[in-house]
């Protein structure tokens, strides 16, 4: 029998374990509404008369609430198991979508955004599930196949966002063929998204999370000797013993955490200031309706899917870190070309190119991070780094919304490009001498 990581196994089948398949299914179902909500409110609220600054505030609220929960939920996931947090976080966005279906009041929409379901940050819902996702993925396969699985997950994410973006035609369909008002048509579509989010929790129920993975040697540390956990403690007993707890991030890991936090923060700024509000920019710059914006944002996602299959080949030849750094920088250049295009079609094509490169860079960087940190700290470090990303994303979205509302439609791109280029440079400076486990032995490949 061929085992995971066996060099004779098919590279695109050996990595896909039972838990890996379940996680991919969750990502697919949970991210379709995300793709939809990343387009529809950004344009629909402008059509209702809200300013771009209010739209930016609604999206920023999601990122701000996300930052509050990421670190504590990451720590709790490492302490008590990742599956339960992944399960809860999968279901919570449904609450947000129901609120959007019930009202167009800006204050309630901010509440919905805080809960989760508007924008990439995902509010409290992603704060709960996000830190658990990457460790669950990393534990679902071998080091050799880890980057391949992360690439497949990015592919599932891209497919889901594509479907969600293309579903931006739903309100128009309901109005034309079901004789619904614009308000009712949008409400029905939000209820449909809530149903998908709730369904995404079902695959998580069947994930078989191991009680404890064998501790791998962290770069720059001695290998930690760990024993299997034979009894899971209760939250109450853990809180009582917290002052005596020794399970903190080791000093050697705090430096890695701080560096990744800087890399993530710069990237979050780049995304928040313009990419998060791209549908709004299309509307303000070119008068593009939500259905057309959704179509091209969907094309940008689906266009990146074939290139994701190149990830194993790329990292074998150039190395995980090199690919993450180079492709992130190239994506920033295409983002910078967008406001110079002058016409919508050309700007949309530049965004497609940007998405191709960033959708390769991002899963490679996530896999790299999971490879160089200790297994027992993966969710904690993910939570801290993503907190930095979420805070910068929230600030960027507020800035971007204010700039768009003021008619400064080019400046958000300048800030966005600077953020992404800075993230790429920081990643290279911080980690150019650190290799993940699968690259330690020259005979091993991803």
Secondary structure, 3 states (H helix, E strand, C coil): CCCCCCCCCCHHHHCCCHHHHHHHHHHHHHHHHHHHHCCHHHHHHHHCCCCHHHHHHHHHHHHHHHHHHHHHHHHHHHHHCHHHHHHHHHHHHHHHHHHHHHCCCHHHHHHHHHHCCCCCCCHHHHHHHHHHHHHHHHHCCCHHHHHHHHHHHHHHHHHHHHHHHHHHHHHHHHHHHCCCCHHHHHHHHHHHHHHHHHHHHHHHCCCCCCCCCCCCCCCCCCCCCCCCCCCCCCHHHHHHCHHHCCCCCCHHHHHHHHHHHHHHHHHHHHHHHCHHHHHHHHHHHHCCCHHHHHHHHHHHHHHHHHHHCCHHHHHHHHCHHHHHHHHHHHHHHHHHHHHHCCCHHHHHHHHHHHHHHHHHHHHHHHHHHHHHCCHHHHHHHHHHHHHHHHHHHHHHHHHHHHHHHCCCCCHHHHHHHHHHHHHHHHHHHHHCCCCCHHHCCCCCCC
